[in-house]
Amino acid sequence: IWIKIVPEAQLWEISERTYQEYKDYAAMLRNIFGVKSERTIDLDLLKRIANNIVEAFDKEYNLLACVNLLPKVEKDIYQHSVNVAFLSLLVGRWLNFPKHRQEQLVLAALLHDVGKMKINQKLCDKQQKAMDVKERLEYKRHAIYGYEILALYENLDIEVLKGILSHHERMDGSGYPLSLKDDQINDYAKIIGLVDTYDHLKEDYHAFEVIRILSRSRVREFEVNMLLRF
C-alpha cells in the first residue's frame, strides 16, 4: 500500500561524488572521440574504461541512479553512451555473462554511436520523425560508419564489431542497416538495442511508462527472455 509518493528526484537521490563519477565517464568519452576528425581512437584507453565500469559496479551501484535521474544535465551522445553502457552491463550480469563478456559488452555500448562522428551534427540532433527521407537514410548509416571506423582496428573483437553494426537490428526484421532477424543478431547488439531504445524513450516518458511501451507495443522487436529480464 502506497502511503506516500515521493518525487522521482528524491527516489533516485545520489551523492555529489557519484554524480561527478558519472560526469567523468562522459567527459572521458568526449575527449576520446568528441571532435569529428580522422584522428585515431584510443582503444586501449576505452578498454580500460570498460574494465573500470565493470569493476566500479561491484562497489557503486548508485551509478544506475544517474541513468534514471539527472534532469540537471542536458544529455548528449556521450552521456547517452554511458547510460547505455551501465544498463547493458546490468542486463549482461542478469544473463550471467562472464567478466570478459561483460567488459566486451560495455566496450561495444560505449562505442555504439561512434559512427555519428561522420554525420552532420545538426542531423544527429534532429528528431527522426522530423527528418525527410534522404536525412533518415543518411542517419541510419551511422551504424555502418561506426563499423567501418572500428574495423580498421585489429585488436577489436569481431563480436564487439557486430554489436556496433547491428544495435539497430530488431528480432522481427524491422531494424537496420541489414534487416537481420532473430539469431542473426548477436547478443551484444540485442542488449544494446534494447537499452538504447529505453534511454531514448526516457527523454519523453516516465521509466515505468517506457517499460509498458516496450513490453506491449514494441515486444516483437526484442528477444522476449531478455526483455522480461530487463
MIDREN-129033 format. One line per 3 residues: number of its first residue (from 1); for each residue x, y, z of N, C-alpha, C. Coordinates in pm, whole numbers, padded with zeros to 5 digits, always signed. Example, Ala and Ser with C-alpha at 12.3 -4.5 7.8 and 13.67 -1.06 7.14 Angstrom:
residues 2
1	+01319:-00569:+00780:+01230:-00450:+00780:+01320:-00330:+00780 | +01285:-00225:+00708:+01367:-00106:+00714:+01290:+00003:+00787
This chain:
residues 230
1	+00085:-00118:+00000:+00000:+00000:+00000:+00089:+00124:+00000 | +00068:+00209:-00100:+00145:+00332:-00105:+00081:+00435:-00011 | +00158:+00479:+00088:+00104:+00579:+00178:+00161:+00717:+00148
4	+00266:+00719:+00069:+00324:+00847:+00031:+00403:+00828:-00098 | +00378:+00912:-00197:+00453:+00906:-00321:+00557:+01017:-00320 | +00685:+00978:-00323:+00790:+01079:-00323:+00826:+01115:-00466
7	+00870:+01239:-00488:+00913:+01278:-00622:+01025:+01187:-00672 | +01032:+01168:-00803:+01134:+01081:-00859:+01274:+01127:-00820 | +01293:+01258:-00812:+01424:+01310:-00777:+01468:+01263:-00639
10	+01373:+01250:-00544:+01407:+01201:-00411:+01427:+01049:-00412 | +01348:+00982:-00496:+01359:+00837:-00504:+01497:+00794:-00553 | +01555:+00876:-00642:+01685:+00845:-00701:+01791:+00941:-00649
13	+01794:+00967:-00521:+01895:+01057:-00468:+02034:+00999:-00487 | +02127:+01082:-00529:+02264:+01039:-00550:+02358:+01140:-00485 | +02474:+01089:-00444:+02572:+01178:-00383:+02644:+01258:-00490
16	+02703:+01367:-00450:+02778:+01451:-00544:+02897:+01373:-00601 | +02956:+01285:-00519:+03070:+01206:-00566:+03030:+01111:-00677 | +02913:+01045:-00659:+02864:+00953:-00761:+02830:+01029:-00888
19	+02765:+01143:-00871:+02728:+01228:-00985:+02852:+01272:-01062 | +02959:+01307:-00989:+03082:+01350:-01053:+03149:+01235:-01127 | +03141:+01115:-01069:+03199:+00998:-01134:+03131:+00971:-01268
22	+02999:+00984:-01268:+02921:+00967:-01392:+02965:+01070:-01496 | +02976:+01197:-01456:+03016:+01302:-01548:+03157:+01279:-01601 | +03243:+01221:-01515:+03381:+01195:-01558:+03385:+01092:-01671
25	+03300:+00989:-01662:+03295:+00890:-01770:+03255:+00957:-01901 | +03152:+01041:-01897:+03107:+01111:-02017:+03216:+01203:-02071 | +03288:+01270:-01980:+03395:+01360:-02022:+03509:+01284:-02089
28	+03540:+01165:-02037:+03645:+01084:-02098:+03607:+01044:-02241 | +03481:+01005:-02260:+03435:+00972:-02396:+03445:+01093:-02488 | +03405:+01208:-02436:+03410:+01330:-02516:+03553:+01360:-02560
31	+03649:+01337:-02470:+03790:+01363:-02502:+03844:+01262:-02603 | +03793:+01139:-02598:+03844:+01033:-02686:+03796:+01050:-02829 | +03665:+01074:-02847:+03617:+01091:-02985:+03513:+01203:-02998
34	+03535:+01308:-02923:+03440:+01418:-02926:+03458:+01515:-03041 | +03574:+01513:-03106:+03599:+01603:-03219:+03589:+01521:-03346 | +03507:+01568:-03441:+03488:+01495:-03566:+03612:+01514:-03654
37	+03697:+01416:-03650:+03820:+01422:-03729:+03861:+01280:-03762 | +03972:+01266:-03829:+04021:+01134:-03866:+04124:+01085:-03765 | +04130:+01146:-03649:+04231:+01106:-03552:+04203:+00965:-03501
40	+04307:+00902:-03452:+04298:+00765:-03404:+04222:+00760:-03272 | +04134:+00661:-03259:+04062:+00639:-03134:+04150:+00556:-03042 | +04164:+00598:-02920:+04248:+00526:-02823:+04170:+00408:-02766
43	+04177:+00293:-02837:+04100:+00176:-02795:+04150:+00119:-02664 | +04281:+00127:-02641:+04335:+00074:-02514:+04277:+00150:-02395 | +04264:+00282:-02410:+04205:+00362:-02303:+04058:+00326:-02286
46	+03986:+00309:-02396:+03845:+00272:-02389:+03826:+00136:-02322 | +03916:+00043:-02350:+03908:-00089:-02286:+03930:-00077:-02135 | +04023:+00012:-02097:+04045:+00034:-01953:+03923:+00096:-01887
49	+03858:+00188:-01959:+03735:+00249:-01906:+03626:+00144:-01890 | +03611:+00057:-01991:+03512:-00051:-01984:+03540:-00142:-01865 | +03666:-00178:-01848:+03705:-00262:-01734:+03675:-00192:-01602
52	+03702:-00061:-01596:+03678:+00015:-01474:+03529:+00023:-01440 | +03444:+00036:-01545:+03299:+00039:-01521:+03252:-00093:-01463 | +03303:-00204:-01518:+03266:-00337:-01465:+03309:-00350:-01320
55	+03429:-00305:-01289:+03479:-00311:-01151:+03400:-00217:-01061 | +03370:-00096:-01110:+03302:+00004:-01028:+03163:-00041:-00987 | +03096:-00119:-01071:+02961:-00162:-01039:+02957:-00260:-00923
58	+03071:-00319:-00891:+03076:-00404:-00773:+03067:-00321:-00645 | +03106:-00195:-00654:+03113:-00110:-00536:+03013:+00005:-00539 | +02972:+00048:-00657:+02895:+00172:-00670:+02771:+00150:-00758
61	+02673:+00078:-00703:+02552:+00055:-00780:+02470:+00182:-00794 | +02500:+00284:-00714:+02427:+00410:-00724:+02449:+00480:-00858 | +02552:+00433:-00933:+02573:+00491:-01066:+02448:+00474:-01153
64	+02370:+00369:-01125:+02246:+00348:-01202:+02147:+00461:-01181 | +02152:+00525:-01066:+02060:+00635:-01039:+02081:+00748:-01139 | +02206:+00764:-01184:+02237:+00870:-01280:+02163:+00848:-01411
67	+02141:+00723:-01448:+02072:+00691:-01572:+01927:+00737:-01565 | +01863:+00718:-01451:+01720:+00746:-01437:+01688:+00885:-01386 | +01790:+00961:-01349:+01763:+01095:-01294:+01828:+01202:-01382
70	+01919:+01274:-01323:+01996:+01377:-01391:+01916:+01473:-01479 | +01807:+01530:-01427:+01738:+01632:-01506:+01821:+01759:-01519 | +01920:+01774:-01429:+02001:+01896:-01432:+02113:+01890:-01536
73	+02122:+01778:-01608:+02224:+01765:-01711:+02157:+01753:-01848 | +02200:+01834:-01942:+02149:+01821:-02079:+02220:+01703:-02144 | +02147:+01597:-02171:+02209:+01474:-02219:+02260:+01491:-02361
76	+02383:+01444:-02386:+02438:+01443:-02520:+02476:+01300:-02555 | +02541:+01283:-02670:+02574:+01150:-02718:+02666:+01076:-02622 | +02749:+01149:-02549:+02845:+01085:-02460:+02777:+01035:-02333
79	+02691:+01118:-02275:+02615:+01073:-02158:+02520:+00960:-02195 | +02462:+00968:-02315:+02376:+00859:-02362:+02456:+00729:-02373 | +02577:+00736:-02426:+02660:+00616:-02440:+02697:+00558:-02304
82	+02721:+00644:-02206:+02749:+00596:-02070:+02625:+00529:-02012 | +02508:+00590:-02032:+02383:+00529:-01985:+02365:+00390:-02045 | +02387:+00379:-02176:+02370:+00251:-02244:+02472:+00150:-02192
85	+02593:+00194:-02163:+02695:+00104:-02109:+02654:+00051:-01971 | +02607:+00140:-01883:+02564:+00099:-01749:+02450:-00003:-01756 | +02348:+00029:-01834:+02230:-00058:-01842:+02263:-00189:-01913
88	+02348:-00184:-02014:+02389:-00306:-02083:+02462:-00399:-01987 | +02549:-00342:-01905:+02621:-00422:-01807:+02524:-00489:-01710 | +02425:-00414:-01667:+02326:-00470:-01575:+02255:-00591:-01639
91	+02213:-00577:-01765:+02146:-00687:-01833:+02242:-00804:-01853 | +02366:-00774:-01890:+02466:-00879:-01907:+02489:-00959:-01779 | +02485:-00890:-01668:+02501:-00961:-01539:+02378:-01046:-01508
94	+02260:-00994:-01537:+02139:-01074:-01517:+02139:-01199:-01604 | +02206:-01190:-01720:+02215:-01305:-01811:+02337:-01392:-01783 | +02406:-01362:-01672:+02520:-01442:-01625:+02637:-01443:-01723
97	+02663:-01330:-01787:+02781:-01319:-01872:+02906:-01328:-01784 | +03008:-01402:-01827:+03137:-01399:-01754:+03199:-01259:-01766 | +03299:-01234:-01683:+03354:-01099:-01674:+03407:-01048:-01808
100	+03478:-01132:-01886:+03535:-01083:-02011:+03426:-01044:-02110 | +03311:-01112:-02106:+03199:-01075:-02194:+03131:-00947:-02144 | +03127:-00929:-02012:+03075:-00803:-01958:+03158:-00686:-02008
103	+03291:-00702:-02006:+03380:-00595:-02050:+03363:-00567:-02199 | +03349:-00673:-02280:+03326:-00655:-02423:+03193:-00586:-02450 | +03091:-00624:-02375:+02959:-00564:-02389:+02963:-00415:-02357
106	+03030:-00379:-02248:+03041:-00237:-02209:+03119:-00160:-02315 | +03226:-00221:-02368:+03305:-00154:-02472:+03219:-00128:-02596 | +03142:-00228:-02638:+03054:-00212:-02754:+02950:-00103:-02728
109	+02899:-00098:-02604:+02799:+00004:-02569:+02859:+00144:-02572 | +02980:+00159:-02521:+03046:+00290:-02523:+03070:+00338:-02666 | +03090:+00242:-02758:+03125:+00276:-02896:+03006:+00269:-02993
112	+02887:+00235:-02943:+02778:+00201:-03035:+02738:+00316:-03127 | +02757:+00440:-03085:+02719:+00555:-03167:+02839:+00628:-03228 | +02954:+00564:-03231:+03075:+00632:-03279:+03060:+00671:-03426
115	+02976:+00601:-03502:+02954:+00635:-03642:+02893:+00772:-03663 | +02831:+00827:-03559:+02772:+00961:-03571:+02879:+01069:-03585 | +03005:+01032:-03561:+03115:+01126:-03584:+03122:+01167:-03731
118	+03070:+01082:-03820:+03078:+01109:-03964:+02949:+01170:-04019 | +02856:+01204:-03930:+02728:+01263:-03971:+02721:+01406:-03921 | +02661:+01493:-04000:+02645:+01633:-03962:+02576:+01644:-03826
121	+02631:+01729:-03738:+02579:+01740:-03602:+02433:+01784:-03599 | +02395:+01873:-03690:+02255:+01918:-03693:+02161:+01802:-03722 | +02204:+01709:-03807:+02122:+01593:-03839:+02114:+01501:-03718
124	+02225:+01483:-03647:+02226:+01398:-03527:+02131:+01453:-03420 | +02120:+01585:-03413:+02036:+01648:-03310:+01888:+01652:-03348 | +01858:+01622:-03471:+01722:+01633:-03521:+01640:+01511:-03483
127	+01514:+01529:-03447:+01424:+01418:-03420:+01400:+01340:-03549 | +01403:+01205:-03540:+01388:+01124:-03661:+01255:+01151:-03732 | +01150:+01175:-03655:+01019:+01198:-03717:+01016:+01330:-03794
130	+01114:+01418:-03769:+01120:+01545:-03840:+01213:+01539:-03962 | +01279:+01425:-03982:+01371:+01410:-04095:+01296:+01378:-04223 | +01350:+01425:-04335:+01295:+01381:-04462:+01358:+01247:-04499
133	+01318:+01189:-04612:+01363:+01054:-04648:+01515:+01049:-04663 | +01572:+01148:-04730:+01717:+01150:-04752:+01792:+01160:-04619 | +01745:+01246:-04531:+01810:+01263:-04400:+01800:+01135:-04318
136	+01685:+01071:-04324:+01666:+00948:-04247:+01760:+00838:-04295 | +01777:+00827:-04426:+01868:+00727:-04481:+02012:+00753:-04439 | +02052:+00881:-04442:+02187:+00916:-04400:+02206:+00888:-04252
139	+02107:+00924:-04170:+02117:+00899:-04026:+02133:+00750:-03997 | +02058:+00668:-04068:+02062:+00523:-04044:+02195:+00460:-04083 | +02276:+00534:-04157:+02407:+00481:-04194:+02508:+00491:-04081
142	+02470:+00553:-03968:+02569:+00570:-03862:+02619:+00437:-03807 | +02534:+00334:-03811:+02578:+00202:-03765:+02686:+00145:-03858 | +02669:+00167:-03989:+02769:+00122:-04086:+02897:+00204:-04071
145	+02882:+00335:-04056:+03000:+00420:-04038:+03081:+00377:-03915 | +03010:+00345:-03805:+03079:+00301:-03685:+03157:+00173:-03708 | +03095:+00079:-03781:+03164:-00046:-03813:+03287:-00019:-03899
148	+03273:+00067:-03999:+03385:+00096:-04089:+03501:+00163:-04015 | +03468:+00253:-03924:+03573:+00320:-03845:+03650:+00219:-03761 | +03577:+00130:-03695:+03638:+00041:-03596:+03694:-00088:-03656
151	+03649:-00124:-03776:+03701:-00245:-03841:+03849:-00230:-03875 | +03901:-00110:-03875:+04042:-00085:-03904:+04132:-00123:-03787 | +04071:-00146:-03670:+04149:-00179:-03550:+04155:-00331:-03533
154	+04274:-00388:-03550:+04289:-00534:-03547:+04265:-00593:-03409 | +04281:-00513:-03305:+04268:-00567:-03168:+04127:-00554:-03112 | +04027:-00535:-03200:+03889:-00525:-03155:+03816:-00654:-03192
157	+03758:-00719:-03093:+03691:-00848:-03114:+03577:-00835:-03214 | +03559:-00936:-03298:+03456:-00933:-03402:+03316:-00925:-03342 | +03294:-00983:-03223:+03162:-00976:-03160:+03129:-00834:-03117
160	+03231:-00760:-03076:+03211:-00618:-03042:+03172:-00541:-03167 | +03241:-00568:-03278:+03208:-00502:-03405:+03065:-00533:-03449 | +03024:-00659:-03434:+02888:-00697:-03470:+02787:-00623:-03383
163	+02820:-00608:-03255:+02730:-00536:-03164:+02709:-00392:-03207 | +02817:-00328:-03257:+02810:-00190:-03301:+02733:-00179:-03433 | +02763:-00269:-03528:+02696:-00267:-03658:+02547:-00296:-03646
166	+02509:-00384:-03552:+02373:-00440:-03550:+02284:-00388:-03438 | +02324:-00281:-03368:+02247:-00242:-03250:+02111:-00183:-03284 | +02085:-00155:-03412:+01951:-00110:-03453:+01874:-00219:-03527
169	+01928:-00340:-03532:+01853:-00452:-03587:+01749:-00497:-03485 | +01640:-00556:-03532:+01533:-00598:-03444:+01491:-00742:-03475 | +01443:-00810:-03374:+01410:-00952:-03385:+01310:-00981:-03497
172	+01220:-00888:-03525:+01118:-00909:-03628:+01163:-00864:-03767 | +01290:-00826:-03780:+01343:-00785:-03910:+01315:-00641:-03948 | +01260:-00563:-03856:+01221:-00425:-03886:+01334:-00325:-03868
175	+01451:-00372:-03824:+01561:-00280:-03796:+01649:-00251:-03917 | +01764:-00190:-03889:+01858:-00153:-03995:+02000:-00166:-03940 | +02104:-00174:-04026:+02103:-00148:-04170:+02083:-00272:-04258
178	+02079:-00391:-04202:+02078:-00513:-04282:+01948:-00592:-04270 | +01851:-00543:-04193:+01723:-00612:-04171:+01743:-00755:-04121 | +01836:-00771:-04027:+01861:-00903:-03968:+01744:-00942:-03878
181	+01733:-01072:-03849:+01625:-01123:-03764:+01680:-01225:-03665 | +01612:-01237:-03552:+01634:-01346:-03456:+01782:-01369:-03427 | +01830:-01493:-03450:+01966:-01530:-03413:+02072:-01476:-03507
184	+02030:-01405:-03613:+02128:-01336:-03696:+02190:-01217:-03622 | +02124:-01175:-03516:+02170:-01061:-03435:+02245:-01115:-03314 | +02367:-01066:-03289:+02441:-01120:-03174:+02391:-01061:-03042
187	+02429:-01125:-02933:+02376:-01089:-02801:+02408:-00945:-02762 | +02529:-00898:-02796:+02565:-00762:-02760:+02472:-00662:-02828 | +02443:-00685:-02955:+02355:-00595:-03030:+02212:-00599:-02975
190	+02166:-00719:-02937:+02031:-00731:-02881:+02018:-00649:-02752 | +02119:-00661:-02666:+02115:-00590:-02538:+02126:-00439:-02560 | +02225:-00398:-02640:+02245:-00255:-02664:+02122:-00194:-02731
193	+02062:-00267:-02826:+01942:-00217:-02893:+01827:-00195:-02798 | +01812:-00285:-02701:+01704:-00273:-02602:+01726:-00153:-02511 | +01844:-00143:-02451:+01866:-00035:-02354:+01883:+00100:-02423
196	+01931:+00100:-02548:+01938:+00223:-02626:+01797:+00279:-02649 | +01704:+00191:-02682:+01565:+00231:-02701:+01506:+00284:-02570 | +01533:+00214:-02460:+01486:+00257:-02328:+01536:+00398:-02296
199	+01666:+00421:-02317:+01723:+00551:-02279:+01667:+00663:-02364 | +01639:+00638:-02491:+01580:+00741:-02576:+01434:+00768:-02535 | +01358:+00663:-02507:+01219:+00681:-02466:+01209:+00754:-02332
202	+01310:+00736:-02247:+01309:+00802:-02116:+01312:+00954:-02127 | +01350:+01006:-02244:+01351:+01151:-02263:+01209:+01206:-02267 | +01112:+01121:-02303:+00974:+01166:-02318:+00876:+01103:-02220
205	+00915:+00992:-02156:+00821:+00919:-02071:+00887:+00882:-01938 | +00802:+00861:-01837:+00847:+00808:-01709:+00899:+00665:-01729 | +00993:+00623:-01646:+01056:+00491:-01661:+00954:+00378:-01668
208	+00852:+00382:-01583:+00754:+00274:-01581:+00668:+00275:-01708 | +00643:+00393:-01763:+00569:+00403:-01889:+00654:+00347:-02004 | +00785:+00370:-01999:+00874:+00315:-02100:+00868:+00163:-02099
211	+00870:+00104:-01980:+00862:-00043:-01968:+00730:-00092:-02026 | +00622:-00019:-02001:+00493:-00059:-02055:+00495:-00057:-02208 | +00555:+00047:-02264:+00565:+00059:-02410:+00647:-00057:-02467
214	+00762:-00084:-02405:+00849:-00190:-02454:+00783:-00327:-02447 | +00710:-00353:-02338:+00654:-00486:-02317:+00521:-00508:-02389 | +00466:-00402:-02450:+00339:-00416:-02522:+00356:-00383:-02670
217	+00371:-00257:-02702:+00371:-00218:-02843:+00503:-00248:-02914 | +00613:-00271:-02839:+00743:-00295:-02904:+00794:-00436:-02878 | +00710:-00523:-02827:+00757:-00653:-02778:+00814:-00740:-02889
220	+00766:-00729:-03012:+00815:-00812:-03122:+00957:-00775:-03165 | +01002:-00658:-03124:+01132:-00610:-03169:+01249:-00668:-03089 | +01219:-00719:-02969:+01327:-00762:-02880:+01310:-00907:-02839
223	+01423:-00970:-02803:+01417:-01108:-02756:+01336:-01113:-02627 | +01236:-01200:-02624:+01137:-01199:-02515:+01204:-01220:-02380 | +01289:-01321:-02367:+01351:-01350:-02237:+01436:-01234:-02189
226	+01506:-01171:-02282:+01591:-01056:-02248:+01503:-00938:-02203 | +01394:-00916:-02275:+01302:-00808:-02240:+01240:-00830:-02103 | +01199:-00953:-02075:+01140:-00984:-01945:+01240:-00964:-01833
229	+01364:-01002:-01855:+01468:-00978:-01755:+01482:-00831:-01727 | +01482:-00754:-01837:+01501:-00609:-01823:+01384:-00546:-01750
